[in-house]
Amino acid sequence: MQTLDAECERELCSKANKGLCRYKDGECKYRHTRCHNYDSCLHSKCPLAHASQLSAKQCSHGIRCFKPDCPLNHPEGWSACDDGVQCSHYECNSNHPPARKGKCPDGNLCNTNNCKFLHPNMHPNECSWGIKCRQWVCTKTHPISRTHLCPKEDHCNNDACGYLHPPKYAKLSKPIAAMPLIARNEPIITPHSGREQPEIIELSVAEQNFLGSFGKKILDKIREEEGIKDVKVKDGKLQLSGNSSAIANIKSYLKQTLHEKNVTIKNNLKKYLLLSVKGRLMKRFKKKYSTGISYLEISTNAHLTTNDMITIKNCVAEHDKDERGQQCDIDRNVDQSEDEQKEDDDDNDRKSDISNASSSVTNILNNFKHHHLLCKAIKGLQNYSLHTRSWALTQDEITYILKQPQLRTTQNNKSKVDNQRFQITDYLSGLVRSTPNSVVEIFVDHKNGIWRVKVRGFKDNVNNAISKIQNWLNDNIETEVQLSISKVMAIFLRTKASADIKKMEKTDSIKITIMSAAGRKNGNDEQDDNHDCLKLSGSYSRISSAREKSWDVSKIVSQSLRTRLKELRDSDDCEAIGWIKIYTAIERRETAPKVTISIAGLNEEAVDMLLNNAKML
C-alpha cells in the first residue's frame, strides 16, 4: 500500500477531471482526487476527478469508436486508446484506428533497419513510473533517462549531486507534493545538467565491431534521448555531445548493456572461421547471435603457439528464446565430428591444434531471462569442429591443372614446385568457391614425387567440396583405358559391330580403337599374344559410363543366346544343353565384358552344329 507522501507525489489524472478515465481510482497510475462537488462541479478547469457525464444516446460507431473522449454510450468492452494512431506501445490492448502501425511479425528478432512496424519495448518487470520513479529500493527496470543511484549512497557530501540518494539522506527544499514531476523522456534537471560538453568514450575492438554491425538501434535510441545533441562513432571512439547528466546516463546504459565472457576454441578453427572465403563463416556466426568479436593474443606456454582471445559482444535484449532457437537450427554446420586422420596435417597444423583460443559472448541489461542466448552462443562456438580428407592426384590430373589459364600470376622468386603448388591450390579453390555449403581450406603438398590434396573444414562442406573437385576432374581430364578382349571378339567387333561402335562413340563422346596384341602397351606380358585390346579414349566419367553400357550390351547378347539355345534344345534335331556364364560384380570390375558358351552332348555332330550356329550369331 502506498504511503501518503507517495500518493501526494503522483500526478493528477488528466482524464479523471472529466470523468473519462477508464481505470478505477486504485488502478490508474495517476492520482484520482475527488472534487467536493463530484457530481455538480461547474468549474471547467477544475483538475480534480468528477463523475462521468451520462448520456442516453448510443454511439453509432459502437465498440469501434476510436475517440477516447467520446461522451456517448458504448457497448461493454469498449476501450479507445488515448494515443490513437500515434500509439507505439506494443502490448496496448485498447482499440486503435486502422492507420496505426501493426505489430512486427518478427518481434524482438527483427533486424530490419527503420522497420515500419511496432516492436516490443516493455518488459514484464518494467516500472510503471518510468523515469519519474524516485524510489531508492525499486527493483524494477527503468528507462536510461531515469536518474541513477548515487554510488556513494548516504555518504555523498556533494550538495549539487544529481543522483538519487536513500530517503534518510535526501534533503528536499520543498514538500514532495509541490515538487514538479518530470514527464517520460524529458531531461533530468540537475545543477550542472544544462551545461553542454563533449564526451569521448573509448570502445574496445569488440564494442566497435558490435556497434558497427548491430548497434544502429542502440545509437538511434541514444540520439533520441533528451539532452544529447550529437552521437558519432569514429576511430574506435564514441563521441557524445550534450549535457553532463544525459551523458552520464548514456555511459551507465552502455555499461549495463554490453558484457563479456570467454570460451576456448582451437586455434586452427579460429583461423578457418576467419580466413575461409573472406571470413564468411565468422560473419554468419556473428549475424546468427548478433555479436561483435575481437581477438586478444595471449601466451599460455612459452613452448607452444600463442592463444587467441576472442571477445564477443552480444546484444540479446531484443531477442526471444523460442524464435531465436528456431533460427539457430538453420545453421547446418554445427556439431560436426572431427576426423582423426592426423598424419596428413603439417607441423603448423599440429601446433595449432595444441594452442587454444578464447572467446567471449555477452548478455544485455542484466536481464537473466535471455541468459540462455549467451550460453547458446558459447556452446555453438565450442561445438564447431574440423574434418580433414586427403588424396593423391594422378599424373593426368596434375598435367591438366597446370595447363589451365592462371587466374593469378606466380612469383618469380619462388621455386618451380612452390609455383606449381600455388597454381594447383588456386585452381582447386576456384572450383569450390561457387559451390553451396563448400567453405573449406585446401592445402597441396608435394612429397616423394607425389602431389597430395588435403581439404579441411566442416564435414558437410568437405564432402561437398571433394565431390565437386573429383566430378569436375573426371568430366574434363582426357585419359585412356585399355580392355583386354579375345581375338574372336576383336574380329566380331571389326566385322559385325563397327556401326554400333561408331554410335557409342557419338553418344558417349569417346574414341574406341581396336588394337592387336602387337600394338598394346605392356607387350611383354605372356597373355598378350592370345588377346587383343579395346582402347577407350576420353574423360574418365564418360569412359566409365561407356563401360557400364558395354556390360548392358553383353546382357542383351546373353539373353539372345539363351533364347537361341533354348530353341535348339527344344528342337527334334538337337540333343544338347548350353550354359551362359554369369559374371559377379567383382568379376565385372576386373574382367572385360565377355559372353562364354559351353556346350556338352553325346552326339558330336549335334555339338558341332550347335557351335556353328553360335558362331553365326
ABEGO torsion letter per residue (X at the ends): XBBAAAAAABBBBAAAAAGABABBAAABABBBBBBABAAABABAABABBBBBBBBABBBAAEAABABAABABBBBBGBBBBAAEAABABAABABBBBAABBBBBAAEAABABBGBABBBBABBAABBAAEAABABAABABBBBAABBBBBAAEAABABAABABBBBAAABBBABBAAABBBBBBGBBBBBAAAABBBBBBBBBBAAAAAAAAAAAAAAAAAAAABBGBABBBBBGGBBBBBEBAAAAAAAAAAAAAABBBBBBBBBAAAAAAAAABGGGAAAAAAAAAAGBBBBBBBBBABAABBBBBBBBBBBBAAABBAAAAAAAAAABAABGBBBBABAAABBAAAAAAAABBBBBBBBBBGGBAAAAAAAAAAAAAAAABBBBBBBBBBBAAAAAAAAABBBABBBBAABBAAAAAAAAAAAAAAAAAAABBGABBBBBBBBBGGBBBBBBBEBAAAAAAAAAAAAAAAAAABBBBBBBBBBAAAAAAAAAAAAAAAAAAAAAAGBBBBBBBAAABBGAABAAAAABBBBBBBEBAAAAAAAAAAAAAAAAAAAAAAAAAAAAAAABAABBBBBBBBBBBAAAAAABBBBBBBBBBBABAAAAAAAAAAAAAX
